[in-house]
Amino acid sequence: MSPGPAPGLRFLEPCTERRIATAAVAPTIVFGHVSGLRVAAANALGAERVRGAATMTNADPVHDATATSAPAEAPLLKLEDFLPHRLNVLSSLVSQALTRVYGRHGIGIPEWRVLVTLGENGVMTGKAVGAHTHMHKTKVSRAVAQLEQRKFLSRRANRSDLRESLLSLTPAGRAVYEELAPSALDFTIRLAEVVAPADRAAFDRAMKQLTKRSAELVAEIEGGET
């Protein structure tokens, strides 16, 4: 009769043997005929490896990475707080909203500016219109051609300078100007009503000061390029 297992020691059951054999971190294979002492040692070693693997697996890599990483630096420049960008956004939105006033006549922003400038000043050269509206001469030329095609504008030779033409509104152009002017003024009132009456004078001064300063900066740039 075969002797039983040593007191205090037991053999691993088959299911336990398979778990240890298939564990990635404890590849030790324990067979049923290994002595009880060797089984106990292998069992203890496998359990220790499993615990170590569990500790590594349960580690929080995100927490560990963020714990040692440096804090994020503040951006050098935020576009939404950049004054030139804010002014440009304001100008773009106002121009888009204003198209409801003159858009029904099939003209765009450059044509609108030329039309109003001639309606205000009468006869002007293209160069003078560009200086008044702060538009490039190419854009002024295209707007003039568009208005002339629509019969809103006429040109005649400038006897003092044959290189330029004198521009003025036709009766049809004058009629459009007089029709749109009240709507444009009403739009201005609706736009400015969000500014408190007590702040409007200061706002107007700030606009003039920023416009003047911007013109000075442009002159400095152009002066440096020559």
Beta strands, then each sheet from edge to edge (+ up, - down):
strand 1: 124-125
strand 2: 153-157
strand 3: 165-169
sheet 1: 1+ 3- 2+
end
